[in-house]
């Protein structure tokens, strides 16, 4: 007997009423019930196939256990910290977000912050409304002709750049994934971070918070900035050392700072509060009528399409796969994503081209999910919103050339995936295979044969092959309370360059990496995470 029941959707957070209309037009029954307690949601959720949320509803393990019919969760917005994605995946629930609905709004907020700093608008407004008429107390600066330093040149950063160029500013951009060709297309000057810090009159940040970008404006880097610089952050809290920024403002080295985000939110207190030439807003980057409408409409369209046709858009935990392809492709995609993540974490310079080369049995499969998985792993190092669906779009947006190569003839392994990147320093590649047709293994790293499982927290070391090294690194980690899971070694030749991949039971702190880098014969030490 055919099931003719319409899919049921619950909208549990306040959003534009047009979202409910779209669900209805797409053939879904929809209920709008907001402000419920977790217990009330748990009691109700079992009746629904889809759940549309914003930031208030928390989709916990308990909610998911009660959601016996739930097939998809849609977050109207970018952040999904309020959803237990791993458990949702285990329960077979697709999780989607709307990563691009807020882009213009956030970019415009950054531009507004630049003007507020340049003309000291908040302070001037406050004193004027007190009846002080401080006409001679404020001397601003023009933005025309000034240099804007753009840290992060992705979707939002590129919009900020276009607006700044329209204001006749010069734009210098730092982004490890920005190619020279894409920089020319955007009309910006590509630069390394130190160059940007030394040239910029204004600095604005548009990068996700990752291990690589945390405190990217550290005390040390703030000291490298041009005296009188003005700094804007509408991206993520934690990109700036807030205590160091306060000291730089107090000393006058930084002429002004404007933050929409803080390391701890809600920011009830901060060392920056009350500091002269500091302005802030309570995470308003996405707070415009247009943005709220956009994300509500997008999430309704995405969930409605999935529930009525099976189409998948902006999914965070599943790729676009047919039922027939999925069982065969899943282990290959797991391998591909790990290889992409590895080469992304180990390639600090801009990548102009990425090539995905399949050999043997891998050539018989649908290449698109494999390519998307590689790009997802590669780009996730810099973008927290990347997923299997939007990774190809983001790669194209960043000017990254993507090549697919197939070699049906089998080499040393019955199946192989090789990921190569072309950078200014040359070509680099990693390769992996499947053991027992299901277990991903790294088998080659930058031309060196090495067998390793890429999982959890790891440590990557390049060193000169010499007696005693393993003992020294083991002692260092032991002294710092870091337990080693596995050792994975490889070398070009006896006494030549060697690589060491360690799996460890806890993340390796920066000071331990610094100490490892100073051991005799070590050329590079880096923490990895999978």
C-alpha positions as CSV (number, residue, x, y, z in Angstrom):
1,X,0.0,0.0,0.0
2,X,1.4,3.4,-1.1
3,X,2.1,5.9,1.7
4,X,0.3,9.1,0.6
5,X,0.9,11.0,3.8
6,X,2.4,14.5,3.3
7,X,5.8,15.1,5.0
8,X,5.3,17.0,8.3
9,X,7.7,19.8,9.2
10,X,8.1,21.7,12.5
11,X,9.4,25.2,12.6
12,X,10.5,25.5,16.2
13,X,12.3,28.9,16.1
14,X,11.0,32.3,15.0
15,X,11.6,32.9,11.3
16,X,10.1,34.7,8.4
17,X,6.5,33.6,7.9
18,X,7.1,33.0,4.2
19,X,9.1,29.9,5.2
20,X,5.8,28.2,6.2
21,X,4.2,29.2,3.0
22,X,7.0,27.6,0.9
23,X,6.7,24.3,2.8
24,X,2.9,24.3,2.1
25,X,3.4,25.1,-1.6
26,X,6.0,22.3,-1.9
27,X,3.5,19.7,-0.5
28,X,4.4,19.6,3.2
29,X,2.2,20.0,6.3
30,X,3.9,22.5,8.5
31,X,3.4,23.6,12.1
32,X,5.0,26.7,13.6
33,X,5.5,26.2,17.4
34,X,8.2,28.3,18.9
35,X,9.5,28.9,22.4
36,X,9.0,25.3,23.7
37,X,11.1,23.8,26.5
38,X,13.4,20.9,25.6
39,X,11.0,18.5,27.3
40,X,8.1,19.8,25.2
41,X,10.1,19.5,22.0
42,X,11.1,15.9,22.9
43,X,7.4,15.0,23.5
44,X,6.4,16.6,20.1
45,X,9.3,15.8,17.7
46,X,8.3,12.2,17.0
47,X,5.5,13.3,14.7
48,X,7.7,15.2,12.3
49,X,9.8,14.3,9.2
50,X,11.6,17.7,9.1
51,X,12.8,20.3,11.6
52,X,13.5,23.9,10.7
53,X,15.5,25.8,13.4
54,X,17.6,28.9,14.0
55,X,19.9,29.2,17.0
56,X,17.5,28.8,19.9
57,X,16.4,25.2,19.5
58,X,19.0,22.7,20.7
59,X,18.9,19.4,18.8
60,X,20.5,17.1,21.4
61,X,20.9,13.3,21.7
62,X,17.7,13.2,23.7
63,X,15.8,15.1,21.0
64,X,17.2,12.9,18.3
65,X,16.3,9.7,20.2
66,X,12.7,10.9,20.4
67,X,12.6,11.9,16.7
68,X,11.6,8.5,15.4
69,X,10.4,9.9,12.0
70,X,12.9,12.7,11.6
71,X,14.7,12.7,8.2
72,X,16.2,16.2,8.0
73,X,17.2,19.2,10.1
74,X,17.6,22.6,8.5
75,X,19.4,25.5,10.2
76,X,18.4,28.9,8.8
77,X,21.9,30.4,9.1
78,X,25.5,29.2,9.1
79,X,26.3,28.0,12.6
80,X,25.2,24.5,13.7
81,X,26.7,24.4,17.2
82,X,23.2,23.7,18.5
83,X,22.9,20.4,16.6
84,X,24.6,17.2,17.6
85,X,25.7,16.4,14.0
86,X,27.7,13.2,14.8
87,X,24.7,11.7,16.6
88,X,22.3,13.0,13.9
89,X,24.5,11.2,11.3
90,X,24.4,8.0,13.4
91,X,20.6,8.3,13.5
92,X,20.4,8.8,9.7
93,X,19.3,12.4,9.9
94,X,20.5,14.8,7.3
95,X,21.7,18.2,8.6
96,X,21.6,21.2,6.3
97,X,22.5,24.9,6.8
98,X,22.3,28.0,4.6
99,X,25.9,29.2,4.4
100,X,25.5,32.0,1.9
101,X,22.3,33.8,3.0
102,X,24.1,36.2,5.4
103,X,27.1,37.1,3.2
104,X,26.0,40.5,1.9
105,X,24.6,41.5,5.3
106,X,27.8,40.6,7.1
107,X,30.0,42.3,4.5
108,X,28.0,45.5,4.7
109,X,28.3,45.5,8.5
110,X,32.0,45.3,8.2
111,X,32.0,48.3,5.8
112,X,29.7,50.2,8.3
113,X,32.2,49.5,11.1
114,X,35.0,50.9,8.9
115,X,33.1,54.2,8.5
116,X,32.2,54.3,12.2
117,X,35.9,54.0,13.1
118,X,37.1,56.5,10.4
119,X,34.7,59.2,11.6
120,X,34.3,58.2,15.3
121,X,30.5,58.2,14.8
122,X,29.5,56.5,18.0
123,X,31.5,58.8,20.3
124,X,30.4,61.9,18.4
125,X,26.8,60.8,18.6
126,X,27.0,60.2,22.3
127,X,28.5,63.6,23.1
128,X,26.2,65.5,20.8
129,X,23.1,64.0,22.4
130,X,24.5,65.2,25.8
131,X,24.4,68.8,24.4
132,X,28.2,69.1,24.3
133,X,28.4,69.9,20.5
134,X,32.0,68.7,20.3
135,X,32.6,70.0,16.7
136,X,36.3,70.5,17.3
137,X,36.8,67.3,19.4
138,X,36.7,64.8,16.6
139,X,39.1,64.6,13.6
140,X,38.4,61.7,11.4
141,X,40.1,60.2,8.4
142,X,38.9,59.6,4.8
143,X,38.8,56.0,3.6
144,X,39.5,57.1,0.0
145,X,43.0,56.2,-1.0
146,X,43.6,54.2,2.2
147,X,44.8,50.5,2.1
148,X,42.4,47.9,3.4
149,X,44.0,44.7,4.6
150,X,41.7,41.8,4.0
151,X,42.4,38.6,6.1
152,X,40.3,36.0,4.3
153,X,39.2,36.4,0.7
154,X,36.4,33.9,0.5
155,X,32.7,34.6,0.0
156,X,32.2,37.4,2.5
157,X,35.8,38.7,2.1
158,X,35.4,39.1,-1.7
159,X,32.2,41.1,-1.2
160,X,34.0,43.4,1.3
161,X,36.8,43.8,-1.3
162,X,34.4,44.9,-4.0
163,X,32.7,47.4,-1.8
164,X,36.0,48.8,-0.6
165,X,37.2,49.1,-4.2
166,X,34.0,51.1,-5.0
167,X,35.0,53.5,-2.2
168,X,38.4,53.9,-4.0
169,X,40.3,52.1,-1.3
170,X,43.3,49.9,-2.2
171,X,42.9,46.3,-1.1
172,X,45.6,43.9,0.0
173,X,44.5,40.4,0.7
174,X,45.9,37.5,2.7
175,X,44.4,34.1,2.2
176,X,46.4,30.8,1.8
177,X,43.8,29.7,-0.8
178,X,43.8,32.9,-2.9
179,X,45.5,32.3,-6.2
180,X,47.2,35.0,-8.2
181,X,44.6,34.6,-10.9
182,X,41.7,35.0,-8.5
183,X,43.4,38.1,-6.9
184,X,43.6,39.7,-10.4
185,X,40.0,38.9,-11.0
186,X,39.0,40.5,-7.6
187,X,41.2,43.5,-8.2
188,X,43.2,43.1,-5.1
189,X,46.9,42.7,-4.3
190,X,47.8,39.2,-2.9
191,X,50.2,39.4,-0.1
192,X,51.6,37.4,2.8
193,X,50.4,38.2,6.3
194,X,53.4,40.2,7.4
195,X,53.2,42.4,4.3
196,X,49.5,43.1,4.8
197,X,50.1,44.0,8.5
198,X,52.8,46.5,7.5
199,X,50.8,48.2,4.7
200,X,47.2,48.3,5.9
201,X,45.5,51.5,7.2
202,X,42.4,49.4,8.0
203,X,42.3,45.6,8.6
204,X,39.1,43.5,8.4
205,X,38.9,39.8,9.2
206,X,36.8,37.3,7.2
207,X,38.1,33.9,8.1
208,X,36.7,31.0,10.1
209,X,38.1,30.2,13.5
210,X,40.5,27.2,13.1
211,X,43.7,26.1,14.7
212,X,45.5,28.0,12.0
213,X,43.6,31.3,12.5
214,X,43.1,31.4,16.2
215,X,44.6,34.7,17.5
216,X,45.9,35.4,14.0
217,X,46.1,39.0,15.3
218,X,48.2,38.0,18.2
219,X,50.2,40.4,20.4
220,X,53.2,39.7,18.1
221,X,51.3,40.4,14.9
222,X,49.6,43.5,16.3
223,X,53.0,44.9,16.9
224,X,53.8,44.4,13.2
225,X,50.9,46.6,12.1
226,X,51.2,50.1,10.8
227,X,50.9,52.7,13.6
228,X,47.5,54.2,13.5
229,X,45.8,51.1,12.0
230,X,42.1,50.5,12.5
231,X,40.8,47.0,13.0
232,X,37.4,45.4,12.3
233,X,36.2,41.9,13.1
234,X,32.8,40.8,12.0
235,X,33.8,37.1,11.5
236,X,34.5,35.0,14.6
237,X,35.6,35.7,18.1
238,X,39.0,34.3,18.9
239,X,40.7,35.7,15.8
240,X,42.1,38.6,17.9
241,X,44.0,38.5,21.2
242,X,41.5,40.8,23.0
243,X,43.9,41.7,25.9
244,X,46.7,42.5,23.4
245,X,44.3,44.7,21.4
246,X,43.3,46.7,24.5
247,X,47.0,47.3,25.2
248,X,47.5,48.4,21.5
249,X,44.6,50.8,21.8
250,X,45.7,52.2,25.1
251,X,49.2,52.9,23.7
252,X,47.8,54.5,20.6
253,X,49.5,52.1,18.2
254,X,46.0,50.9,17.1
255,X,43.9,54.0,16.4
256,X,40.6,52.2,16.7
257,X,38.9,48.8,16.8
258,X,35.4,47.7,16.0
259,X,34.2,44.2,17.0
260,X,30.9,42.5,16.3
261,X,32.1,39.2,17.8
262,X,33.9,38.2,20.9
263,X,35.9,35.2,22.2
264,X,33.1,34.5,24.8
265,X,29.5,35.3,23.8
266,X,27.3,36.7,25.0
267,X,30.0,39.1,26.0
268,X,28.8,40.3,29.4
269,X,32.3,41.6,30.2
270,X,35.5,42.1,28.2
271,X,38.9,43.8,28.7
272,X,38.0,46.0,25.8
273,X,34.8,47.5,27.3
274,X,35.3,51.2,28.2
275,X,38.5,51.4,26.1
276,X,39.0,54.7,24.2
277,X,38.5,54.4,20.4
278,X,36.8,51.0,20.8
279,X,33.3,50.3,19.5
280,X,31.3,47.1,19.4
281,X,28.0,45.5,18.5
282,X,26.3,42.3,19.8
283,X,27.0,39.9,16.9
284,X,24.7,41.8,14.5
285,X,26.5,40.7,11.3
286,X,23.5,38.7,10.0
287,X,20.8,41.0,11.6
288,X,19.0,42.6,8.7
289,X,15.5,42.0,7.4
290,X,16.8,40.8,4.1
291,X,19.2,38.3,5.6
292,X,16.6,36.9,7.9
293,X,14.2,36.5,5.0
294,X,16.9,34.9,2.8
295,X,17.9,32.2,5.2
296,X,14.3,31.4,6.1
297,X,13.3,31.0,2.5
298,X,16.5,29.0,1.7
299,X,16.0,26.5,4.5
300,X,12.4,26.0,3.6
301,X,13.3,25.3,-0.1
302,X,16.1,22.9,0.9
303,X,14.1,20.9,3.4
304,X,11.0,20.9,1.2
305,X,13.1,19.6,-1.8
306,X,14.7,16.9,0.3
307,X,11.4,15.7,1.7
308,X,9.5,15.7,-1.6
309,X,12.1,14.8,-4.2
310,X,15.2,13.6,-2.2
311,X,17.4,16.4,-3.5
312,X,20.3,17.4,-1.2
313,X,21.6,20.9,-0.9
314,X,24.1,22.3,1.6
315,X,24.1,19.1,3.6
316,X,26.8,19.0,6.3
317,X,26.9,15.3,6.9
318,X,26.0,13.5,3.7
319,X,27.0,13.8,0.0
320,X,24.7,13.7,-3.0
321,X,24.5,10.0,-3.7
322,X,22.0,7.6,-5.2
323,X,20.9,4.5,-3.2
324,X,22.9,2.2,-5.6
325,X,26.2,4.2,-5.4
326,X,26.3,4.8,-1.7
327,X,27.6,1.5,-0.3
328,X,30.5,1.3,-2.8
329,X,31.4,5.0,-2.6
330,X,31.4,5.6,1.2
331,X,34.8,4.1,2.0
332,X,36.4,5.8,-1.1
333,X,34.9,9.1,0.0
334,X,36.2,8.7,3.5
335,X,39.7,8.1,2.0
336,X,39.4,11.0,-0.4
337,X,38.3,13.4,2.4
338,X,41.2,12.4,4.6
339,X,43.7,12.8,1.8
340,X,42.3,16.2,0.9
341,X,42.5,17.3,4.6
342,X,46.0,16.0,4.9
343,X,47.3,18.0,1.8
344,X,45.3,21.0,2.9
345,X,46.8,21.0,6.4
346,X,50.4,20.5,5.1
347,X,50.3,23.1,2.2
348,X,50.8,26.6,3.6
349,X,51.1,28.4,0.3
350,X,48.4,29.3,-2.2
351,X,47.2,26.4,-4.3
352,X,46.6,27.1,-8.0
353,X,45.5,23.6,-9.0
354,X,44.4,20.4,-7.3
355,X,44.4,17.1,-9.2
356,X,42.5,13.9,-8.2
357,X,44.0,10.9,-9.8
358,X,42.2,7.5,-9.5
359,X,43.8,4.1,-10.4
360,X,42.5,0.6,-10.6
361,X,39.1,-0.2,-9.1
362,X,38.5,3.4,-8.1
363,X,38.2,4.4,-11.8
364,X,35.0,2.4,-12.1
365,X,33.1,4.5,-9.6
366,X,31.3,7.9,-10.0
367,X,34.1,10.4,-9.7
368,X,32.0,13.4,-8.6
369,X,31.5,12.4,-5.0
370,X,35.2,11.4,-4.7
371,X,36.3,14.8,-6.1
372,X,33.8,16.6,-3.8
373,X,35.1,14.6,-0.8
374,X,38.7,15.6,-1.6
375,X,37.7,19.3,-2.0
376,X,35.7,19.1,1.2
377,X,38.6,17.9,3.2
378,X,41.0,20.3,1.5
379,X,38.9,23.4,2.0
380,X,37.6,22.6,5.5
381,X,41.0,23.6,6.8
382,X,40.0,27.2,6.0
383,X,36.2,27.2,5.9
384,X,34.0,25.7,8.6
385,X,30.9,25.9,6.3
386,X,32.3,23.7,3.5
387,X,30.5,20.4,2.8
388,X,30.3,17.7,0.1
389,X,27.7,19.8,-1.8
390,X,29.2,23.2,-1.8
391,X,32.9,22.3,-1.9
392,X,33.0,22.4,-5.8
393,X,31.3,25.8,-5.8
394,X,33.7,27.2,-3.2
395,X,36.7,25.8,-5.1
396,X,35.4,27.6,-8.3
397,X,34.8,30.8,-6.4
398,X,38.3,30.8,-5.1
399,X,39.7,30.3,-8.6
400,X,41.0,26.8,-7.8
401,X,41.5,24.7,-10.9
402,X,40.3,21.1,-10.3
403,X,41.5,18.2,-12.5
404,X,40.3,14.6,-12.6
405,X,42.6,11.9,-14.0
406,X,41.8,8.2,-14.4
407,X,44.3,5.3,-14.9
408,X,42.5,2.0,-15.3
409,X,45.7,0.0,-15.2
410,X,46.5,-1.2,-11.7
411,X,49.8,-0.4,-10.1
412,X,51.1,-1.5,-6.7
413,X,47.6,-1.4,-5.3
414,X,44.3,-2.7,-6.6
415,X,42.8,0.7,-6.0
416,X,44.5,4.1,-5.4
417,X,43.5,7.8,-5.0
418,X,46.3,10.4,-5.4
419,X,45.7,14.0,-4.6
420,X,48.2,16.5,-6.0
421,X,48.4,20.3,-5.5
422,X,50.3,22.8,-7.6
423,X,51.7,25.7,-5.6
424,X,54.3,28.4,-6.2
425,X,56.8,26.0,-4.6
426,X,56.0,23.2,-7.1
427,X,53.9,20.0,-7.2
428,X,53.2,18.0,-4.1
429,X,51.1,14.8,-3.7
430,X,49.7,12.3,-1.3
431,X,48.2,8.9,-2.1
432,X,46.0,6.3,-0.3
433,X,44.3,3.0,-0.8
434,X,41.7,0.8,0.9
435,X,42.7,-2.2,2.9
436,X,40.1,-5.0,2.7
437,X,38.1,-2.7,0.4
438,X,37.0,-0.6,3.3
439,X,39.8,0.7,5.5
440,X,41.4,4.0,4.3
441,X,45.2,4.0,4.5
442,X,47.8,6.6,3.5
443,X,50.6,4.9,1.4
444,X,52.6,7.9,0.1
445,X,53.4,11.3,1.4
446,X,55.1,13.9,-0.8
447,X,57.1,11.1,-2.6
448,X,57.9,9.1,0.5
449,X,56.4,5.7,1.0
450,X,54.7,5.5,4.4
451,X,51.7,3.5,5.6
452,X,49.4,5.2,8.1
453,X,45.8,5.5,9.3
454,X,44.7,9.1,9.3
455,X,42.6,9.5,12.4
456,X,42.1,11.8,15.4
457,X,45.0,14.0,16.6
458,X,48.3,13.4,14.9
459,X,51.8,15.0,14.6
460,X,53.7,15.3,11.4
461,X,57.5,15.7,11.5
462,X,60.1,16.0,8.7
463,X,63.6,15.2,9.9
464,X,67.0,13.9,8.8
465,X,67.2,10.2,9.1
466,X,69.6,9.6,12.0
467,X,70.0,7.3,15.0
468,X,68.3,8.4,18.3
469,X,65.6,10.6,16.8
470,X,62.7,8.4,17.7
471,X,63.9,8.3,21.3
472,X,64.2,12.1,21.5
473,X,60.7,12.7,20.2
474,X,59.2,10.0,22.4
475,X,60.9,11.5,25.4
476,X,59.6,15.0,24.6
477,X,56.0,13.9,24.2
478,X,56.2,11.8,27.3
479,X,57.5,14.7,29.4
480,X,54.5,16.7,28.3
481,X,52.0,14.0,29.1
482,X,51.2,13.1,25.5
483,X,50.6,9.5,24.9
484,X,51.6,8.0,21.5
485,X,49.1,5.7,19.7
486,X,51.1,4.7,16.7
487,X,54.4,5.5,14.9
488,X,54.4,5.6,11.1
489,X,57.8,6.1,9.5
490,X,59.0,6.7,6.0
491,X,62.2,7.9,4.3
492,X,63.6,8.6,0.9
493,X,66.8,6.8,1.5
494,X,69.1,5.8,4.4
495,X,70.4,9.0,6.1
496,X,68.2,11.2,3.9
497,X,64.9,13.0,4.5
498,X,62.4,11.1,6.6
499,X,58.8,11.7,7.7
500,X,57.1,10.6,10.9
501,X,53.4,10.5,11.5
502,X,52.3,10.0,15.1
503,X,48.8,9.4,16.3
504,X,48.5,10.9,19.8
505,X,45.7,10.7,22.4
506,X,45.5,14.4,22.9
507,X,46.1,17.6,20.8
508,X,49.7,18.7,20.7
509,X,50.1,22.2,22.2
510,X,52.0,25.0,20.4
511,X,54.9,25.0,22.8
512,X,55.4,21.2,22.3
513,X,55.5,21.7,18.6
514,X,58.0,24.5,19.0
515,X,60.2,22.3,21.2
516,X,59.9,19.4,18.6
517,X,60.9,21.8,15.8
518,X,64.1,22.6,17.8
519,X,65.2,19.0,18.1
520,X,68.4,18.1,16.2
521,X,67.7,17.3,12.5
522,X,64.0,18.4,12.6
523,X,63.0,20.5,9.5
524,X,59.3,20.8,10.3
525,X,56.8,19.9,13.0
526,X,53.1,20.3,12.7
527,X,49.9,19.2,14.5
528,X,47.2,17.5,12.4
529,X,43.6,16.6,13.1
530,X,41.2,14.3,11.3
